[in-house]
Amino acid sequence: MKNIYREDLLDKSDSSIYKLIIVATKRALEVAEGAPRLVDAPLNVKPTTIALMEIAQGKVRYKKAKS
């Protein structure tokens, strides 16, 4: 499995660690509840790692809610 670097993840989340954590947490919960995976990963990989892999590959992004 490929390493996931924080700098690559921050580039995908507008350089905000807080946005990154929110996106990763929400996506990890979705994966844990049975949502389809957007990346190829073995079944023994944890949902948090899958969420970070999806963010690193640009398949999941932060979308700003309208006020």
N, C-alpha and C positions, 0 to 999 in steps of 0.2 A: 504494500500500500504506500502511496506517495505521501510525503510530508506536506502538511498544510502550514504555511507561514503566515504569521500575523500581519505582516506588511501587505501581502497579497489580499488578505481578507479586508483590511482597512481601505484599500483602494476601491473595493467593491461596495463599501458602505459609506461613501462620502467622508472618509477619514474620521469617522466617529465611532469610538469603541462602544458607546452606549447603543447606537443604532445597530451595530453588529451583534451585540448581545441580545437585543430584542428580537431581531430577525432569526438568529440561530435558535433561540429558545422556542419561539413560536413554531418554527419549522421542525425542530426536534420533537415537539409534542405531537405535531401532525403525523410524523413518521411513526412515532411510538403507538399512535392510535390506529395505524393501519393504512395511512395514505401511501400511494405508490411512490417509490423511490425514483428520483430523477437522474441518478448516477448508478453505474454498475459497481456493486460492492458485495462482498460475501455476506451471508446472512448473520454471521456472528459479530458484525460491526455495529457499534452502539449508535442509537439515533442521533446523538449530539455530533458524532464524527461525520455521519452522513449529511447532516444539515450543514456543517462547515465545508464539506466537500462540494455540496451543491452551490453554496455561496461562492467558493473559490472558482468554480467553473462558470459562474455567471448565470446559473439556472434559477436562482432565487435572489430577489433584490428587495431593497427597502422601498416602500411606496409611501410617500407622504400623504396623510389624510387631509382632506379639504376641511378648512375651518368653518 
